[in-house]
Amino acid sequence: RLNGEHRTQVLQVLPLKRSQAINIGLTKLPPISVIPTAIMKFDSLVLNKEGIEKILTTMMPNPAEIEQIELKVAEHPDMPLGQAEQFLLKLAQIPCLLERLRLWIFTLDYKNCEKDIAEPLMDLQLAMKEVEESKTFRTAMGMLLIIGNTLNGTNIKGFQLDYLSKASEVKDPVYKHTLTYHLAEYMIEHCSDGTDLYSEFGAVARTARHDCKASWGYLAKISKNDSSSSMKQKINDYLNDVAQRIHQLKAIYRIAFNRWHAFLLFFGYSIHEVPTLKPMNVFKMVNEFALEYRTTRDKILQQRKRLADKRERNKTRGKIWALENGQNDNKDGMELNGNLKRAPIQMNAEQRHEAMSRMLTGGSNDDTLKRTRAKPTAERSPADIISSQREMLRSVGRLTDSGSPGQESPDDEILDGLVKAATIQTEPRDHRRRARQFNRKSLRRTRTLKLVDDQSSSTVTTI
């Protein structure tokens, strides 16, 4: 018994490890009843590529195992089989199981393999075309040859592409600039229609990442699978189409291979060196040189732009200040001319005396200059100043309103209110204001010290 229930007895024929391995694999597969139908119909929705590979690697039935299972079933027809034994019997009933599974894997992998072959071959052809047709690369290689002959005092006709990786290591003794820097500077000055070289080599960059040897291995693998007679008998139409594609890939490979050899011979490599050179390594050198050239070229262009902007700022800096000062001078001159053109006010001797008194006491109007009033001295209070101004304004009002001497103007009422507000004095304070609980700190301290009530009251009385 197990947990109070009777355990169902099943017929187990396979060894324990073999049975456990199959049961673990069944946990990631669909139910046993639908697996044979999916294999017969090549239904990828029911059984995916991982499941097919799992069956091919660890779960294929063995004829000896099938024979033992059939014998045990004949001996014990009433006992049910275990899951592992049922799965192996179901697979054994499928005709040409191994060929079907291999063909299914081939159909699933063919598109990816074909893509892995065709894309590197296409990138290889495009990369060779880009390098051969690039005017900037041709001019740069010629300049490197001239610079190398000048520095070494030689007259060689060419150099190998391996020296491109050393161009960033050679530096001049004065400014410590690399050979790539001087090359980019010369190209900017004398080859204005040149590019940054890296943007032209898109296929070169991709070819530098592809391992063409691996793609050629994929091609050999597909050709080997296609030669299987059992697969051709199962799906003739599909395999005929696949065979045509494989022959096309072989033709493309031969063309690319021959062109690659011609490309290396074009760059001066000998016939004995051609078989040892890989497209990935060669184009990696070209790609790294192009990237270094673009970085150096952009750096030179940015430096020249900064210097040009600085020269423009130096040219216009004094002019801007002069224009601003000239505008301010023009404004001041216009204001001064306006003041000079203003007609003088006709005043008699008494009015001039009053205006002078107003200016001396701090008063101002539109015709006088504005200034801040100085702090009154101790001998003269603000009330005295306001009273004197009041009397002065009243005298001016009597001169202006000589026709109505008995009436008071509204300015008199305003001045009277100002005088009263200025002359009101607040009562002096005998003592400064204290907080309501000025002894609160002392009481808290006494509470903290845990004094008795008599001691705390005496402390408050003392304070």
Rosetta blueprint (number, residue, H / E / L):
1 R L
2 L E
3 N L
4 G L
5 E E
6 H L
7 R L
8 T L
9 Q L
10 V L
11 L E
12 Q L
13 V L
14 L L
15 P L
16 L H
17 K H
18 R H
19 S H
20 Q H
21 A H
22 I H
23 N H
24 I H
25 G H
26 L H
27 T L
28 K L
29 L L
30 P L
31 P L
32 I L
33 S L
34 V L
35 I H
36 P H
37 T H
38 A H
39 I H
40 M H
41 K H
42 F L
43 D L
44 S L
45 L L
46 V L
47 L L
48 N L
49 K H
50 E H
51 G H
52 I H
53 E H
54 K H
55 I H
56 L H
57 T H
58 T H
59 M L
60 M L
61 P L
62 N L
63 P H
64 A H
65 E H
66 I H
67 E H
68 Q H
69 I H
70 E H
71 L H
72 K H
73 V H
74 A H
75 E H
76 H L
77 P L
78 D L
79 M L
80 P L
81 L E
82 G L
83 Q H
84 A H
85 E H
86 Q H
87 F H
88 L H
89 L H
90 K H
91 L H
92 A H
93 Q L
94 I L
95 P L
96 C L
97 L H
98 L H
99 E H
100 R H
101 L H
102 R H
103 L H
104 W H
105 I H
106 F H
107 T H
108 L H
109 D H
110 Y H
111 K H
112 N H
113 C H
114 E H
115 K H
116 D H
117 I H
118 A H
119 E H
120 P H
121 L H
122 M H
123 D H
124 L H
125 Q H
126 L H
127 A H
128 M H
129 K H
130 E H
131 V H
132 E H
133 E H
134 S L
135 K H
136 T H
137 F H
138 R H
139 T H
140 A H
141 M H
142 G H
143 M H
144 L H
145 L H
146 I H
147 I H
148 G H
149 N H
150 T H
151 L H
152 N H
153 G L
154 T L
155 N L
156 I L
157 K L
158 G L
159 F L
160 Q L
161 L H
162 D H
163 Y H
164 L H
165 S H
166 K H
167 A L
168 S L
169 E L
170 V L
171 K E
172 D L
173 P L
174 V L
175 Y L
176 K L
177 H L
178 T E
179 L H
180 T H
181 Y H
182 H H
183 L H
184 A H
185 E H
186 Y H
187 M H
188 I H
189 E H
190 H H
191 C L
192 S L
193 D L
194 G L
195 T L
196 D L
197 L L
198 Y L
199 S L
200 E L
201 F L
202 G H
203 A H
204 V H
205 A H
206 R H
207 T H
208 A H
209 R H
210 H L
211 D L
212 C H
213 K H
214 A H
215 S H
216 W H
217 G H
218 Y H
219 L H
220 A H
221 K H
222 I H
223 S H
224 K H
225 N H
226 D H
227 S L
228 S L
229 S H
230 S H
231 M H
232 K H
233 Q H
234 K H
235 I L
236 N H
237 D H
238 Y H
239 L H
240 N H
241 D H
242 V H
243 A H
244 Q H
245 R H
246 I H
247 H H
248 Q H
249 L H
250 K H
251 A H
252 I H
253 Y H
254 R H
255 I H
256 A H
257 F H
258 N H
259 R H
260 W H
261 H H
262 A H
263 F H
264 L H
265 L H
266 F H
267 F L
268 G L
269 Y L
270 S L
271 I L
272 H L
273 E L
274 V H
275 P H
276 T H
277 L L
278 K L
279 P H
280 M H
281 N H
282 V H
283 F H
284 K H
285 M H
286 V H
287 N H
288 E H
289 F H
290 A H
291 L H
292 E H
293 Y H
294 R H
295 T H
296 T H
297 R H
298 D H
299 K H
300 I H
301 L H
302 Q H
303 Q H
304 R H
305 K H
306 R H
307 L H
308 A H
309 D H
310 K H
311 R H
312 E H
313 R H
314 N H
315 K H
316 T H
317 R H
318 G H
319 K H
320 I H
321 W H
322 A H
323 L H
324 E H
325 N H
326 G H
327 Q H
328 N H
329 D H
330 N H
331 K H
332 D H
333 G H
334 M H
335 E H
336 L H
337 N H
338 G H
339 N H
340 L H
341 K H
342 R L
343 A L
344 P L
345 I L
346 Q L
347 M L
348 N L
349 A H
350 E H
351 Q H
352 R H
353 H H
354 E H
355 A H
356 M H
357 S H
358 R H
359 M H
360 L H
361 T H
362 G L
363 G L
364 S L
365 N L
366 D L
367 D L
368 T L
369 L L
370 K L
371 R L
372 T L
373 R L
374 A L
375 K L
376 P L
377 T L
378 A L
379 E L
380 R L
381 S L
382 P H
383 A H
384 D H
385 I H
386 I H
387 S H
388 S H
389 Q H
390 R H
391 E H
392 M H
393 L H
394 R H
395 S H
396 V H
397 G H
398 R H
399 L H
400 T H
401 D L
402 S L
403 G L
404 S L
405 P L
406 G L
407 Q L
408 E L
409 S L
410 P H
411 D H
412 D H
413 E H
414 I H
415 L H
416 D H
417 G H
418 L H
419 V H
420 K H
421 A H
422 A H
423 T H
424 I L
425 Q L
426 T L
427 E L
428 P L
429 R L
430 D L
431 H L
432 R L
433 R L
434 R L
435 A L
436 R L
437 Q L
438 F L
439 N L
440 R H
441 K H
442 S H
443 L H
444 R H
445 R H
446 T H
447 R H
448 T H
449 L H
450 K L
451 L L
452 V L
453 D H
454 D H
455 Q H
456 S H
457 S H
458 S H
459 T H
460 V H
461 T H
462 T H
463 I L
